[in-house]
């Protein structure tokens, strides 16, 4: 699937997403001129709305649509956006998706405080749903995001990081919000047990595969499409699956050569050398294959929803999530 096909994939829930966009704009305006200005910047530079798209498609495909799904999806997306604002400060990022970050356009202080503001708005929306189980689930997911972020920092430049530990970190950091977006559907419908487990497993798997694909793009992406220079993960010491696989497969001599490059401050030239090692080892193919395997496992959890335009879009959106170019 190409990136320009995303709008086609989410077309069946366009009305839901349009309502989501209207509510988001309303929520983020009016408290102060500064907040309104930053909110316009965030809304103008919004992401793909993958998490709300999965929530609405699942709700429609399973015939479990609930009007509070809008508030649930907004709360989760505000939490996601808040973490990005904080991430950009931690990473000292100037651009995201090819656009100026809040910390670059304003200041680090404003970016952190705006992130806090979005968290507060998210909590208020959670309460408005009137669902204690949903509040519990989103709170738990938010805690997991924080743990994943801290673990990622803790493992910076740990070139002995295992694949299992890497998967655990990205499951917490990224997949947790995908999982709760999907689990919100049966929660709001008053369901427990198997439905919640299946929907959550689906979201967790897709979110994990989505992050693996994102990490792969740091090696193979085109800056004109992704909006960011490839190699940033390597340069900042972030250890992801392509490198983990390459170090695991390399003989002692090759591993030492890679570690020497990594230990001497990786610039653009160093990244190109690392990329060649990763490519020659099969690390790019392995990473793409693992993303596909994990996504396919997750898709099995929703195979019994029955045929519908929503189910077809769900499966296509899964494919898009792991084969996108940005």
Secondary structure, 3 states (H helix, E strand, C coil): CCHHHHHHHCHHHHHHHHHHHHHHHHHCCCCCHHHHHHHHHHHHCCCCCHHHHHHHHHHHHCCCCCCCHHHHHHHHHHHHHHHHHHHHHHCCCCEECCEECHHHHCCHHHHHHHHHHHHHHHHHHHHHCCCHHHHHHHHHHHHHHHHHHHHHHHCCCCCCCCHHHHHHHHHHHHHHHHHHHHHHHHHHCCCCCHHHHHHHHHHHHHHHHHHHHHHHHHHHCCHHHHCCCCCHHHHCCCCCHHHHHHHHHCCHHHHHHHHHHHHCCCCHHHHHHHHHHHHHHCHHHHHHHHHHHHHHHHHHHHHHHCCCHHHHHHHHHHHHHHHCCC
